[in-house]
């Protein structure tokens, strides 16, 4: 069975890294067309104690803005942990999601700043303050919306396309940007139930756990799936 083409809508840096991994795993036709782009802010916030990172984008923006290395950090996901270490953070703990991170941070942690984008879900700093841990948040970057490119539309016009979706906002952008006549060609693999809820179509699969390795397995498992809509959870 022939593999479907893949449309990557994540921010460009993340899409390029994913495309390299997918090609190494045997994927052949990949189009990068970000629906969200990351734009670092113009200054660094004061972070006197330590940092909370829920996205690798925060670590990259920290580096771009000249953030100092050595700060302790608690993060969400192995991808963010890797990016945080590359940015010079001393990663003290890694949780699968923000809810788990709020419980993971130890009670004797220094005052923390959640380094985040303009758009966020939940209130991580608030959850830590409820535990008596000093925490605030600071916007480090913007997530600017982008339109579906002509090349992406042309790809969808050809037939079924596998579209991995990693965030609720990107899923919502796809729902807004994809013409109604082309949604029947979307074959979505979603990172989580929250992402699936925003998808313009019922996903082929939802990753078994909301992390990069599980999502990669779900993508590869469905790359040569029968090109019909349906929902399952990968293992």
N, C-alpha and C positions, 0 to 999 in steps of 0.2 A: 504494500500500500504506500502510495507516494506521500511524503511529508508535506504538511501544510506550510505555507509561508508564515513568518512570524512578524508581527507588528509590535515594536517596543515603544511605549509611550512615557516611560519614566524620564526624569531629567537626563540630559545628554551624558554626563559622566557615568551615571549608573547604568544607562542603557548600553553604552559602549563596553563597559566591563561585562555586563550580562551577555552581550552579543559575542564577545570573545569566548566566554565560557560555553555558550551554546554551539558555536562553530566547532570548538574542540570536541564537543560531544556528538558532532555529526550533523547539526542543523546547517542547511544550505542557503536558504533565501531569507534574509532578515532585513527589515526596514526600520530605521530609527526615526521616529517622528514624535518628539516630546510634546506632551500636552501641558506640562509644567516645567518651568525652568527656574533654577536656583540663582538668585541675585544677592550676593553678600551686601550687608549694610555698609555704612560709611565710618563706623567706629566700633571699638570693642567696649563691652560693658565692664564694670568693675566686678571682678570675681575674687574676693579676698580669701575664700576658703576652699571650695571645690565646686565641681560642675556636675550637672545632670544632662545626659545626652540621650535623646530618644530617636535620633536620626544621624546617619553618617554625614548628612549635609551640614550639620552643625559643626562637626569636627573639621570638615573641609573649609567652611567659612572662617572658623577660628584661625586656621593656618593662613588663609588668604589675607586676613586682617592683621596678621602679625602677632597672634596670641602667644603668650609665653608658655613654655613647656613646664612639665613637672607637677601640674595641679592634679590632685586626686579626682577621680571621676567614677560615677556609677552610670551604667548605660543600658540600653535596650538592644539586645540582639548581637550575634557574633560579627555581623558586618559593621555595625556601629563601633563595636569594641576594636576591631581591626583598624578602622579609620581613626579612632580616638588615639590608639597607640602610635599610629603614624604621625599624628599631630602633636605628639609629645605628652599626652595625658597619662597619668598613672592610674590605670583602670583597676578599681578595687572590687567591682562587682558587675555581673552581667545578668540581666533578667530577660525573660521572653517577651514581656510587654510592660507598658507603663504601670499597670495596676500591680503587677508583681514587683516592679522596681520600687514602688512606694513602700512595700513591705520589706524589701531586701536591704535598703539603706540602714546601717546600724544607728542606734540611738545616740551614739557619741560622735557621729559625723560632724565635720565642721559646717559652718553656714554654707548653704549650697545655692547655686544659681542654675535654673533650668535654661540652657541655651537652646533656643527654638526658633522656628520660622514664624512669620506673621500669622499664618493659619495654624491653629492647633486644635486637638481634640482632648477634652478632659482638662483637669487642673492638677498636674503632678505636684507642683509646689504647694498647693493648698492641702493635698493629701498628706504631705510630709509635715506641714505646720500642724495639722490635726494630731499628729503623733508627738508634737513638741519639738520637732527638728526645725531650726531656722532655715527657711527656704523662700526664694523669690524666683521670678523668671525674667528673662531679657530676650528681646528679639534680635537675632544675629543675622538673619537673612530673610528675604522675601521669596515667596513661591509664586512667580508670575505665570498667569494662564497663557497658553498658546492655542492657536487654532489647529484643527486637523489639516495637515498639509495636502496639497494636490496629489503628491505621490502616494500618500496613505489612502486617499479616496480612490485613486486609480487601482491600487492593490485590492481594495475591498470590492471594487466593481468586478474583478476577475473571478471571485468565488470565495470559499471559506478561508478565513485567516485566523491563526491562533494569536490571541491577544492576552498576554500576562498582565494582570492588574495588581499593583502592590499597595495602593492607598485608596481610601474612600474618595478623596478629592479627585484623583486621576480618573477613577471610575465614573464619577459624576461629570467630569469634563467630557469623557467619551460619550456619555449619554446625551450631553448637550450638542456635541460637535458632529456626531455621526448622523448622516442623513437617514431618515426613517427607511428609505428604500434599500439601504445597505446594512441595516442592523441584522438582517437574516444571515449575513455572511460572517458575523462576529462569532468566534469560538473562544470564549473567555476562560482563563484559569485565574482564580482569585486567591490572594494571600490569606484571606480570613473571611469569616461570615460578615463582618462589617464592610469589607470591600465588596463582597457578593451582593449585599443589600443595595449598593449604589450602582451596580452594573446595569447597562442597558438591556442585557439579555441574561437568561438563566445560565450560570457557568457550566462548562463541561466538568469542572472539578474545583474543589477548594483544597488548598494545601493542608496536610494533616496537622501541622503546627505552623504558626505565623512567623516563619523565619526563612532565610535565604536557601539553605539546603533543602528543606521540605518543598519550597516553591520550585526549585530547579527540578526535583524529582517529579513534581506534578506536571511541569511543562513537558519534560521529556516523555513522560508516560502518555501524554495526550497529543504529542506531535504527529503521530500517525494514527490517531484515533479515527473512527468512522466520523466523518464531518457532519454530525447532526447535533442539535442542541440537547442538553441534558445535564443533570447535576449529580456529581458524586464527590466523595472525599477521598483524596489520595492517601496512600499509606507509605 
